[in-house]
Amino acid sequence: MNRKDLWLLVLILVVGTVVAIINPRFLSPINLSNTANLIGLFGIFAVAQAFVIISGGIELSVGSIIALLGVIFVDLVAGETVSPGIAFVIVVAIGCLIGLLHGFLVAKLGLQPFVVTLCGLLIYRGIARYYTEDATAGFPFGATFPTLEWLTAGRLYGIPHSLVAFLVITVIMGVVLHKSVFGRYLFAVGKNEEAARYSGIHTSRIVIAAYVICCGLTAVAAVFIAMYTRSISPSSHGNFYELYAIAAAVLGGCSLRGGEGSIVGVVLGTVLLQVLQNLVNLLGIPSSLNFAVMGSVILIGVLADQQISRRTARVKAPAA
C-alpha cells in the first residue's frame, strides 16, 4: 500500500466516522450489509475500468454494456433457452468480444479510445432497446432460480456474495497487474507507448488485452447487477455507471494519462464513493445531487493527480 492509498484509507475512516456520528443508522447491520453489496457490484467494473485507464485509454461504454448484456442474460435465463451457467458463459464471451473489438479499433486502427467507446456507448444502448423493443426485461412472475439467486444475490453470514466475488476478482486482478509480466508491460505502455514499443513490447497486444479484461469483467458485473435488480429497463439501466468506474479509479490513484494506479487504490476508491452515496441518502440530500457529487469527486481527483505529478517532477528535476 503506497502513500496515496494510505491517505485514501484515512479519508474513508474520517468520512465514515463523521457519517456515523451524524446518523447512527450508518453502523446498523442492514445498512452495512447493503453498502457492502453495492461496493461489490460497483467494484467489479471499477477494477475493470482501471486496466484500460492504466493502459492510457478509457472505456465509456461500461453502462451500455451492462444494459445490453443484462437483458441478454435475463432473456436467456427467463426463457429457459439455456441453463444459467451456459447463459453466464455466453454473456462473458460477448463481453470479451466487445473488448476485443474496442482494443482492435484502438490499437490496430489507431482510433482514439474516447471516440471508440463513446460510439460503443450509443450503439450498445440502442441494441439493448431494440432487443427488448424498448420494454422492460425481467423474470416472469413467480419464476425462481434458487441456485443462481443464491450465488449472485445471496448472503453468507450477512456478507453479500457480490462482495465475495469482488474480493476474489480483486485478488486475481491484483496478481495479474502487480505480479505478472503482463502487468509490468501494461504500466510501461500506459506511461510511454512509443518507448515500450522500442523496448520490444508488443504494445497492441497489451492494449487489446486490457480492453478484453475490462469488458469481460464488466460482463460479470452485468450478471450480478441483473440478478440484483431483477428487471432491466434498457433505456436507463446502467446509466452513468462509467462515471462511477472512472471516479473510483481516479480516486484510487489511476492517472488519466495512463501508467499509474493500483488495485488496492481502486478498491478504496469504490468504498469511498459508496460511503459518500450512503451519506447522501442518510442525510436526506436529494438524490438528484448524486451526479454533482460524482462530478466533483472526479474533478478533485484529477486536480490532486495533477498537483502530485507536478510536485514529483519538481523534486526529480534537481536530482537529474
ZABA-306654 format. One record per residue (C-alpha): residue number from 1; residue in three letters; chain; x, z, y. Coordinates in nm, 2 decimals, always signed. Layout:
+-----+-----+-------+--------+--------+--------+
!   n ! res ! chain !     px !     pz !     py !
+-----+-----+-------+--------+--------+--------+
! NUM ! Ala !     A !      X !      Z !      Y !
...
+-----+-----+-------+--------+--------+--------+
// end
This chain:
+-----+-----+-------+--------+--------+--------+
!   n ! res ! chain !     px !     pz !     py !
+-----+-----+-------+--------+--------+--------+
!   1 ! Met !     A !  +0.00 !  +0.00 !  +0.00 !
!   2 ! Asn !     A !  +0.15 !  -0.11 !  +0.33 !
!   3 ! Arg !     A !  +0.12 !  +0.04 !  +0.68 !
!   4 ! Lys !     A !  -0.19 !  -0.18 !  +0.76 !
!   5 ! Asp !     A !  -0.37 !  -0.07 !  +0.45 !
!   6 ! Leu !     A !  -0.29 !  +0.30 !  +0.53 !
!   7 ! Trp !     A !  -0.43 !  +0.27 !  +0.88 !
!   8 ! Leu !     A !  -0.74 !  +0.10 !  +0.74 !
!   9 ! Leu !     A !  -0.79 !  +0.38 !  +0.49 !
!  10 ! Val !     A !  -0.76 !  +0.63 !  +0.77 !
!  11 ! Leu !     A !  -1.02 !  +0.44 !  +0.97 !
!  12 ! Ile !     A !  -1.26 !  +0.43 !  +0.68 !
!  13 ! Leu !     A !  -1.23 !  +0.81 !  +0.63 !
!  14 ! Val !     A !  -1.28 !  +0.87 !  +1.00 !
!  15 ! Val !     A !  -1.58 !  +0.65 !  +1.03 !
!  16 ! Gly !     A !  -1.73 !  +0.79 !  +0.70 !
!  17 ! Thr !     A !  -1.68 !  +1.15 !  +0.83 !
!  18 ! Val !     A !  -1.85 !  +1.06 !  +1.16 !
!  19 ! Val !     A !  -2.14 !  +0.90 !  +0.99 !
!  20 ! Ala !     A !  -2.18 !  +1.20 !  +0.75 !
!  21 ! Ile !     A !  -2.18 !  +1.44 !  +1.05 !
!  22 ! Ile !     A !  -2.44 !  +1.23 !  +1.24 !
!  23 ! Asn !     A !  -2.66 !  +1.18 !  +0.94 !
!  24 ! Pro !     A !  -2.60 !  +1.39 !  +0.62 !
!  25 ! Arg !     A !  -2.80 !  +1.14 !  +0.42 !
!  26 ! Phe !     A !  -2.49 !  +0.93 !  +0.41 !
!  27 ! Leu !     A !  -2.35 !  +1.15 !  +0.14 !
!  28 ! Ser !     A !  -2.67 !  +1.16 !  -0.07 !
!  29 ! Pro !     A !  -2.61 !  +1.03 !  -0.43 !
!  30 ! Ile !     A !  -2.86 !  +0.74 !  -0.39 !
!  31 ! Asn !     A !  -2.71 !  +0.62 !  -0.06 !
!  32 ! Leu !     A !  -2.36 !  +0.63 !  -0.20 !
!  33 ! Ser !     A !  -2.47 !  +0.45 !  -0.51 !
!  34 ! Asn !     A !  -2.65 !  +0.18 !  -0.31 !
!  35 ! Thr !     A !  -2.34 !  +0.14 !  -0.08 !
!  36 ! Ala !     A !  -2.12 !  +0.11 !  -0.39 !
!  37 ! Asn !     A !  -2.34 !  -0.16 !  -0.53 !
!  38 ! Leu !     A !  -2.32 !  -0.36 !  -0.21 !
!  39 ! Ile !     A !  -1.94 !  -0.31 !  -0.20 !
!  40 ! Gly !     A !  -1.92 !  -0.46 !  -0.55 !
!  41 ! Leu !     A !  -2.15 !  -0.76 !  -0.46 !
!  42 ! Phe !     A !  -1.98 !  -0.85 !  -0.14 !
!  43 ! Gly !     A !  -1.63 !  -0.75 !  -0.25 !
!  44 ! Ile !     A !  -1.61 !  -1.02 !  -0.53 !
!  45 ! Phe !     A !  -1.65 !  -1.31 !  -0.29 !
!  46 ! Ala !     A !  -1.44 !  -1.14 !  -0.02 !
!  47 ! Val !     A !  -1.15 !  -1.13 !  -0.27 !
!  48 ! Ala !     A !  -1.22 !  -1.49 !  -0.35 !
!  49 ! Gln !     A !  -1.20 !  -1.59 !  +0.02 !
!  50 ! Ala !     A !  -0.87 !  -1.41 !  +0.06 !
!  51 ! Phe !     A !  -0.70 !  -1.66 !  -0.18 !
!  52 ! Val !     A !  -0.80 !  -1.95 !  +0.04 !
!  53 ! Ile !     A !  -0.71 !  -1.78 !  +0.36 !
!  54 ! Ile !     A !  -0.36 !  -1.68 !  +0.23 !
!  55 ! Ser !     A !  -0.31 !  -2.04 !  +0.14 !
!  56 ! Gly !     A !  -0.36 !  -2.13 !  +0.50 !
!  57 ! Gly !     A !  -0.72 !  -2.26 !  +0.46 !
!  58 ! Ile !     A !  -1.07 !  -2.13 !  +0.49 !
!  59 ! Glu !     A !  -1.39 !  -2.15 !  +0.29 !
!  60 ! Leu !     A !  -1.71 !  -2.18 !  +0.50 !
!  61 ! Ser !     A !  -1.95 !  -2.28 !  +0.22 !
!  62 ! Val !     A !  -1.95 !  -1.94 !  +0.04 !
!  63 ! Gly !     A !  -2.31 !  -1.86 !  +0.13 !
!  64 ! Ser !     A !  -2.44 !  -2.20 !  +0.04 !
!  65 ! Ile !     A !  -2.26 !  -2.20 !  -0.29 !
!  66 ! Ile !     A !  -2.41 !  -1.86 !  -0.37 !
!  67 ! Ala !     A !  -2.76 !  -2.00 !  -0.29 !
!  68 ! Leu !     A !  -2.71 !  -2.32 !  -0.49 !
!  69 ! Leu !     A !  -2.56 !  -2.15 !  -0.80 !
!  70 ! Gly !     A !  -2.80 !  -1.87 !  -0.77 !
!  71 ! Val !     A !  -3.11 !  -2.09 !  -0.80 !
!  72 ! Ile !     A !  -2.94 !  -2.29 !  -1.08 !
!  73 ! Phe !     A !  -2.87 !  -1.97 !  -1.28 !
!  74 ! Val !     A !  -3.22 !  -1.83 !  -1.23 !
!  75 ! Asp !     A !  -3.38 !  -2.17 !  -1.33 !
!  76 ! Leu !     A !  -3.17 !  -2.19 !  -1.65 !
!  77 ! Val !     A !  -3.24 !  -1.83 !  -1.75 !
!  78 ! Ala !     A !  -3.61 !  -1.81 !  -1.64 !
!  79 ! Gly !     A !  -3.69 !  -2.14 !  -1.81 !
!  80 ! Glu !     A !  -3.51 !  -2.03 !  -2.12 !
!  81 ! Thr !     A !  -3.32 !  -2.36 !  -2.11 !
!  82 ! Val !     A !  -3.01 !  -2.19 !  -2.24 !
!  83 ! Ser !     A !  -2.90 !  -1.84 !  -2.32 !
!  84 ! Pro !     A !  -2.79 !  -1.62 !  -2.02 !
!  85 ! Gly !     A !  -2.43 !  -1.63 !  -2.14 !
!  86 ! Ile !     A !  -2.43 !  -2.01 !  -2.15 !
!  87 ! Ala !     A !  -2.60 !  -2.02 !  -1.81 !
!  88 ! Phe !     A !  -2.32 !  -1.79 !  -1.67 !
!  89 ! Val !     A !  -2.05 !  -2.02 !  -1.81 !
!  90 ! Ile !     A !  -2.23 !  -2.33 !  -1.67 !
!  91 ! Val !     A !  -2.26 !  -2.17 !  -1.32 !
!  92 ! Val !     A !  -1.90 !  -2.06 !  -1.31 !
!  93 ! Ala !     A !  -1.79 !  -2.41 !  -1.43 !
!  94 ! Ile !     A !  -1.99 !  -2.57 !  -1.15 !
!  95 ! Gly !     A !  -1.82 !  -2.33 !  -0.90 !
!  96 ! Cys !     A !  -1.48 !  -2.42 !  -1.03 !
!  97 ! Leu !     A !  -1.56 !  -2.79 !  -1.00 !
!  98 ! Ile !     A !  -1.67 !  -2.74 !  -0.64 !
!  99 ! Gly !     A !  -1.34 !  -2.56 !  -0.57 !
! 100 ! Leu !     A !  -1.16 !  -2.85 !  -0.74 !
! 101 ! Leu !     A !  -1.33 !  -3.10 !  -0.51 !
! 102 ! His !     A !  -1.26 !  -2.89 !  -0.20 !
! 103 ! Gly !     A !  -0.90 !  -2.85 !  -0.30 !
! 104 ! Phe !     A !  -0.86 !  -3.22 !  -0.37 !
! 105 ! Leu !     A !  -1.00 !  -3.32 !  -0.03 !
! 106 ! Val !     A !  -0.77 !  -3.08 !  +0.15 !
! 107 ! Ala !     A !  -0.45 !  -3.11 !  -0.05 !
! 108 ! Lys !     A !  -0.46 !  -3.47 !  -0.16 !
! 109 ! Leu !     A !  -0.66 !  -3.65 !  +0.11 !
! 110 ! Gly !     A !  -0.53 !  -3.43 !  +0.40 !
! 111 ! Leu !     A !  -0.87 !  -3.33 !  +0.54 !
! 112 ! Gln !     A !  -0.90 !  -3.02 !  +0.74 !
! 113 ! Pro !     A !  -1.03 !  -2.72 !  +0.54 !
! 114 ! Phe !     A !  -1.27 !  -2.63 !  +0.82 !
! 115 ! Val !     A !  -1.43 !  -2.98 !  +0.81 !
! 116 ! Val !     A !  -1.44 !  -3.00 !  +0.43 !
! 117 ! Thr !     A !  -1.60 !  -2.66 !  +0.38 !
! 118 ! Leu !     A !  -1.84 !  -2.69 !  +0.68 !
! 119 ! Cys !     A !  -1.97 !  -3.01 !  +0.52 !
! 120 ! Gly !     A !  -2.00 !  -2.82 !  +0.19 !
! 121 ! Leu !     A !  -2.20 !  -2.55 !  +0.37 !
! 122 ! Leu !     A !  -2.46 !  -2.81 !  +0.48 !
! 123 ! Ile !     A !  -2.45 !  -3.02 !  +0.16 !
! 124 ! Tyr !     A !  -2.50 !  -2.73 !  -0.09 !
! 125 ! Arg !     A !  -2.77 !  -2.56 !  +0.11 !
! 126 ! Gly !     A !  -2.95 !  -2.89 !  +0.12 !
! 127 ! Ile !     A !  -2.92 !  -2.95 !  -0.25 !
! 128 ! Ala !     A !  -3.04 !  -2.59 !  -0.32 !
! 129 ! Arg !     A !  -3.35 !  -2.66 !  -0.11 !
! 130 ! Tyr !     A !  -3.41 !  -2.99 !  -0.27 !
! 131 ! Tyr !     A !  -3.36 !  -2.85 !  -0.62 !
! 132 ! Thr !     A !  -3.64 !  -2.59 !  -0.57 !
! 133 ! Glu !     A !  -3.85 !  -2.82 !  -0.34 !
! 134 ! Asp !     A !  -3.78 !  -2.56 !  -0.07 !
! 135 ! Ala !     A !  -3.97 !  -2.30 !  -0.27 !
! 136 ! Thr !     A !  -3.85 !  -1.95 !  -0.37 !
! 137 ! Ala !     A !  -3.68 !  -1.94 !  -0.71 !
! 138 ! Gly !     A !  -3.74 !  -1.63 !  -0.92 !
! 139 ! Phe !     A !  -3.82 !  -1.49 !  -1.26 !
! 140 ! Pro !     A !  -4.18 !  -1.52 !  -1.39 !
! 141 ! Phe !     A !  -4.40 !  -1.21 !  -1.36 !
! 142 ! Gly !     A !  -4.32 !  -0.96 !  -1.63 !
! 143 ! Ala !     A !  -4.02 !  -1.15 !  -1.76 !
! 144 ! Thr !     A !  -3.74 !  -0.92 !  -1.86 !
! 145 ! Phe !     A !  -3.39 !  -0.98 !  -1.98 !
! 146 ! Pro !     A !  -3.27 !  -0.63 !  -2.08 !
! 147 ! Thr !     A !  -2.91 !  -0.71 !  -2.17 !
! 148 ! Leu !     A !  -2.85 !  -0.94 !  -1.87 !
! 149 ! Glu !     A !  -3.01 !  -0.70 !  -1.63 !
! 150 ! Trp !     A !  -2.81 !  -0.40 !  -1.76 !
! 151 ! Leu !     A !  -2.48 !  -0.59 !  -1.74 !
! 152 ! Thr !     A !  -2.54 !  -0.72 !  -1.39 !
! 153 ! Ala !     A !  -2.77 !  -0.48 !  -1.21 !
! 154 ! Gly !     A !  -2.74 !  -0.17 !  -1.44 !
! 155 ! Arg !     A !  -2.56 !  +0.16 !  -1.37 !
! 156 ! Leu !     A !  -2.33 !  +0.37 !  -1.59 !
! 157 ! Tyr !     A !  -2.34 !  +0.74 !  -1.49 !
! 158 ! Gly !     A !  -2.46 !  +0.63 !  -1.15 !
! 159 ! Ile !     A !  -2.18 !  +0.38 !  -1.10 !
! 160 ! Pro !     A !  -2.32 !  +0.02 !  -1.04 !
! 161 ! His !     A !  -2.19 !  -0.24 !  -1.28 !
! 162 ! Ser !     A !  -2.13 !  -0.47 !  -0.98 !
! 163 ! Leu !     A !  -1.87 !  -0.22 !  -0.86 !
! 164 ! Val !     A !  -1.71 !  -0.20 !  -1.21 !
! 165 ! Ala !     A !  -1.69 !  -0.59 !  -1.22 !
! 166 ! Phe !     A !  -1.55 !  -0.59 !  -0.87 !
! 167 ! Leu !     A !  -1.28 !  -0.34 !  -0.97 !
! 168 ! Val !     A !  -1.19 !  -0.53 !  -1.28 !
! 169 ! Ile !     A !  -1.17 !  -0.86 !  -1.08 !
! 170 ! Thr !     A !  -0.96 !  -0.68 !  -0.81 !
! 171 ! Val !     A !  -0.70 !  -0.56 !  -1.07 !
! 172 ! Ile !     A !  -0.68 !  -0.90 !  -1.23 !
! 173 ! Met !     A !  -0.65 !  -1.09 !  -0.90 !
! 174 ! Gly !     A !  -0.41 !  -0.83 !  -0.77 !
! 175 ! Val !     A !  -0.17 !  -0.90 !  -1.06 !
! 176 ! Val !     A !  -0.22 !  -1.28 !  -1.00 !
! 177 ! Leu !     A !  -0.15 !  -1.25 !  -0.63 !
! 178 ! His !     A !  +0.13 !  -0.99 !  -0.62 !
! 179 ! Lys !     A !  +0.29 !  -1.00 !  -0.96 !
! 180 ! Ser !     A !  +0.29 !  -1.37 !  -1.06 !
! 181 ! Val !     A !  +0.49 !  -1.68 !  -0.97 !
! 182 ! Phe !     A !  +0.17 !  -1.84 !  -0.85 !
! 183 ! Gly !     A !  +0.11 !  -1.56 !  -0.60 !
! 184 ! Arg !     A !  +0.46 !  -1.60 !  -0.46 !
! 185 ! Tyr !     A !  +0.41 !  -1.97 !  -0.43 !
! 186 ! Leu !     A !  +0.07 !  -1.91 !  -0.26 !
! 187 ! Phe !     A !  +0.23 !  -1.69 !  +0.01 !
! 188 ! Ala !     A !  +0.50 !  -1.95 !  +0.06 !
! 189 ! Val !     A !  +0.26 !  -2.24 !  +0.10 !
! 190 ! Gly !     A !  +0.05 !  -2.04 !  +0.34 !
! 191 ! Lys !     A !  +0.35 !  -1.94 !  +0.55 !
! 192 ! Asn !     A !  +0.50 !  -2.28 !  +0.58 !
! 193 ! Glu !     A !  +0.37 !  -2.56 !  +0.36 !
! 194 ! Glu !     A !  +0.64 !  -2.81 !  +0.45 !
! 195 ! Ala !     A !  +0.92 !  -2.57 !  +0.38 !
! 196 ! Ala !     A !  +0.76 !  -2.47 !  +0.05 !
! 197 ! Arg !     A !  +0.73 !  -2.84 !  -0.05 !
! 198 ! Tyr !     A !  +1.10 !  -2.90 !  +0.03 !
! 199 ! Ser !     A !  +1.19 !  -2.60 !  -0.18 !
! 200 ! Gly !     A !  +1.04 !  -2.76 !  -0.48 !
! 201 ! Ile !     A !  +0.69 !  -2.60 !  -0.49 !
! 202 ! His !     A !  +0.41 !  -2.84 !  -0.59 !
! 203 ! Thr !     A !  +0.21 !  -2.74 !  -0.28 !
! 204 ! Ser !     A !  -0.10 !  -2.95 !  -0.35 !
! 205 ! Arg !     A !  -0.15 !  -2.78 !  -0.69 !
! 206 ! Ile !     A !  -0.12 !  -2.44 !  -0.54 !
! 207 ! Val !     A !  -0.38 !  -2.52 !  -0.27 !
! 208 ! Ile !     A !  -0.62 !  -2.67 !  -0.52 !
! 209 ! Ala !     A !  -0.58 !  -2.37 !  -0.75 !
! 210 ! Ala !     A !  -0.66 !  -2.14 !  -0.45 !
! 211 ! Tyr !     A !  -0.99 !  -2.32 !  -0.39 !
! 212 ! Val !     A !  -1.08 !  -2.32 !  -0.76 !
! 213 ! Ile !     A !  -1.02 !  -1.95 !  -0.78 !
! 214 ! Cys !     A !  -1.22 !  -1.89 !  -0.47 !
! 215 ! Cys !     A !  -1.53 !  -2.09 !  -0.57 !
! 216 ! Gly !     A !  -1.51 !  -1.97 !  -0.93 !
! 217 ! Leu !     A !  -1.52 !  -1.61 !  -0.82 !
! 218 ! Thr !     A !  -1.80 !  -1.69 !  -0.58 !
! 219 ! Ala !     A !  -2.00 !  -1.83 !  -0.87 !
! 220 ! Val !     A !  -1.95 !  -1.49 !  -1.05 !
! 221 ! Ala !     A !  -2.08 !  -1.32 !  -0.73 !
! 222 ! Ala !     A !  -2.37 !  -1.56 !  -0.72 !
! 223 ! Val !     A !  -2.49 !  -1.44 !  -1.06 !
! 224 ! Phe !     A !  -2.47 !  -1.07 !  -0.97 !
! 225 ! Ile !     A !  -2.65 !  -1.13 !  -0.64 !
! 226 ! Ala !     A !  -2.92 !  -1.34 !  -0.80 !
! 227 ! Met !     A !  -2.99 !  -1.06 !  -1.06 !
! 228 ! Tyr !     A !  -2.98 !  -0.80 !  -0.77 !
! 229 ! Thr !     A !  -3.24 !  -0.98 !  -0.55 !
! 230 ! Arg !     A !  -3.44 !  -1.12 !  -0.85 !
! 231 ! Ser !     A !  -3.57 !  -1.40 !  -0.62 !
! 232 ! Ile !     A !  -3.39 !  -1.66 !  -0.41 !
! 233 ! Ser !     A !  -3.51 !  -1.84 !  -0.10 !
! 234 ! Pro !     A !  -3.27 !  -2.14 !  -0.08 !
! 235 ! Ser !     A !  -3.32 !  -2.17 !  +0.30 !
! 236 ! Ser !     A !  -3.19 !  -1.82 !  +0.37 !
! 237 ! His !     A !  -3.03 !  -1.68 !  +0.06 !
! 238 ! Gly !     A !  -2.66 !  -1.61 !  +0.13 !
! 239 ! Asn !     A !  -2.68 !  -1.70 !  +0.50 !
! 240 ! Phe !     A !  -2.36 !  -1.59 !  +0.68 !
! 241 ! Tyr !     A !  -2.21 !  -1.44 !  +0.37 !
! 242 ! Glu !     A !  -1.89 !  -1.64 !  +0.46 !
! 243 ! Leu !     A !  -1.87 !  -1.42 !  +0.77 !
! 244 ! Tyr !     A !  -1.87 !  -1.11 !  +0.56 !
! 245 ! Ala !     A !  -1.60 !  -1.25 !  +0.34 !
! 246 ! Ile !     A !  -1.38 !  -1.37 !  +0.63 !
! 247 ! Ala !     A !  -1.43 !  -1.04 !  +0.82 !
! 248 ! Ala !     A !  -1.33 !  -0.83 !  +0.51 !
! 249 ! Ala !     A !  -1.02 !  -1.05 !  +0.45 !
! 250 ! Val !     A !  -0.91 !  -1.03 !  +0.82 !
! 251 ! Leu !     A !  -0.97 !  -0.66 !  +0.83 !
! 252 ! Gly !     A !  -0.77 !  -0.63 !  +0.52 !
! 253 ! Gly !     A !  -0.46 !  -0.79 !  +0.68 !
! 254 ! Cys !     A !  -0.51 !  -1.15 !  +0.58 !
! 255 ! Ser !     A !  -0.38 !  -1.37 !  +0.87 !
! 256 ! Leu !     A !  -0.60 !  -1.67 !  +0.95 !
! 257 ! Arg !     A !  -0.27 !  -1.86 !  +0.99 !
! 258 ! Gly !     A !  -0.20 !  -1.80 !  +0.62 !
! 259 ! Gly !     A !  +0.08 !  -1.65 !  +0.43 !
! 260 ! Glu !     A !  -0.02 !  -1.29 !  +0.47 !
! 261 ! Gly !     A !  -0.26 !  -1.05 !  +0.30 !
! 262 ! Ser !     A !  -0.32 !  -0.81 !  +0.01 !
! 263 ! Ile !     A !  -0.59 !  -0.74 !  -0.24 !
! 264 ! Val !     A !  -0.59 !  -0.37 !  -0.16 !
! 265 ! Gly !     A !  -0.64 !  -0.46 !  +0.21 !
! 266 ! Val !     A !  -0.94 !  -0.68 !  +0.12 !
! 267 ! Val !     A !  -1.10 !  -0.40 !  -0.08 !
! 268 ! Leu !     A !  -1.06 !  -0.16 !  +0.21 !
! 269 ! Gly !     A !  -1.19 !  -0.42 !  +0.45 !
! 270 ! Thr !     A !  -1.50 !  -0.46 !  +0.23 !
! 271 ! Val !     A !  -1.55 !  -0.09 !  +0.21 !
! 272 ! Leu !     A !  -1.52 !  -0.05 !  +0.59 !
! 273 ! Leu !     A !  -1.78 !  -0.33 !  +0.65 !
! 274 ! Gln !     A !  -2.03 !  -0.17 !  +0.42 !
! 275 ! Val !     A !  -1.98 !  +0.17 !  +0.57 !
! 276 ! Leu !     A !  -2.04 !  +0.01 !  +0.92 !
! 277 ! Gln !     A !  -2.35 !  -0.16 !  +0.78 !
! 278 ! Asn !     A !  -2.47 !  +0.18 !  +0.64 !
! 279 ! Leu !     A !  -2.40 !  +0.34 !  +0.98 !
! 280 ! Val !     A !  -2.62 !  +0.08 !  +1.15 !
! 281 ! Asn !     A !  -2.91 !  +0.15 !  +0.90 !
! 282 ! Leu !     A !  -2.88 !  +0.53 !  +0.91 !
! 283 ! Leu !     A !  -2.87 !  +0.54 !  +1.29 !
! 284 ! Gly !     A !  -3.18 !  +0.32 !  +1.32 !
! 285 ! Ile !     A !  -2.99 !  +0.05 !  +1.51 !
! 286 ! Pro !     A !  -3.18 !  -0.28 !  +1.50 !
! 287 ! Ser !     A !  -3.07 !  -0.50 !  +1.20 !
! 288 ! Ser !     A !  -3.05 !  -0.79 !  +1.44 !
! 289 ! Leu !     A !  -2.73 !  -0.64 !  +1.57 !
! 290 ! Asn !     A !  -2.56 !  -0.68 !  +1.23 !
! 291 ! Phe !     A !  -2.42 !  -1.02 !  +1.32 !
! 292 ! Ala !     A !  -2.29 !  -0.88 !  +1.65 !
! 293 ! Val !     A !  -2.11 !  -0.61 !  +1.45 !
! 294 ! Met !     A !  -1.96 !  -0.88 !  +1.22 !
! 295 ! Gly !     A !  -1.85 !  -1.10 !  +1.51 !
! 296 ! Ser !     A !  -1.69 !  -0.80 !  +1.69 !
! 297 ! Val !     A !  -1.51 !  -0.70 !  +1.37 !
! 298 ! Ile !     A !  -1.37 !  -1.05 !  +1.32 !
! 299 ! Leu !     A !  -1.26 !  -1.07 !  +1.69 !
! 300 ! Ile !     A !  -1.09 !  -0.73 !  +1.68 !
! 301 ! Gly !     A !  -0.92 !  -0.81 !  +1.35 !
! 302 ! Val !     A !  -0.78 !  -1.14 !  +1.49 !
! 303 ! Leu !     A !  -0.66 !  -0.97 !  +1.81 !
! 304 ! Ala !     A !  -0.49 !  -0.70 !  +1.61 !
! 305 ! Asp !     A !  -0.33 !  -0.95 !  +1.39 !
! 306 ! Gln !     A !  -0.20 !  -1.15 !  +1.69 !
! 307 ! Gln !     A !  -0.06 !  -0.84 !  +1.86 !
! 308 ! Ile !     A !  +0.11 !  -0.72 !  +1.54 !
! 309 ! Ser !     A !  +0.27 !  -1.07 !  +1.49 !
! 310 ! Arg !     A !  +0.40 !  -1.08 !  +1.85 !
! 311 ! Arg !     A !  +0.54 !  -0.73 !  +1.82 !
! 312 ! Thr !     A !  +0.71 !  -0.82 !  +1.49 !
! 313 ! Ala !     A !  +0.86 !  -1.13 !  +1.64 !
! 314 ! Arg !     A !  +1.00 !  -0.93 !  +1.94 !
! 315 ! Val !     A !  +1.16 !  -0.68 !  +1.70 !
! 316 ! Lys !     A !  +1.32 !  -0.95 !  +1.49 !
! 317 ! Ala !     A !  +1.44 !  -1.16 !  +1.78 !
! 318 ! Pro !     A !  +1.73 !  -0.92 !  +1.89 !
! 319 ! Ala !     A !  +1.84 !  -0.89 !  +1.52 !
! 320 ! Ala !     A !  +1.86 !  -1.26 !  +1.49 !
+-----+-----+-------+--------+--------+--------+
// end
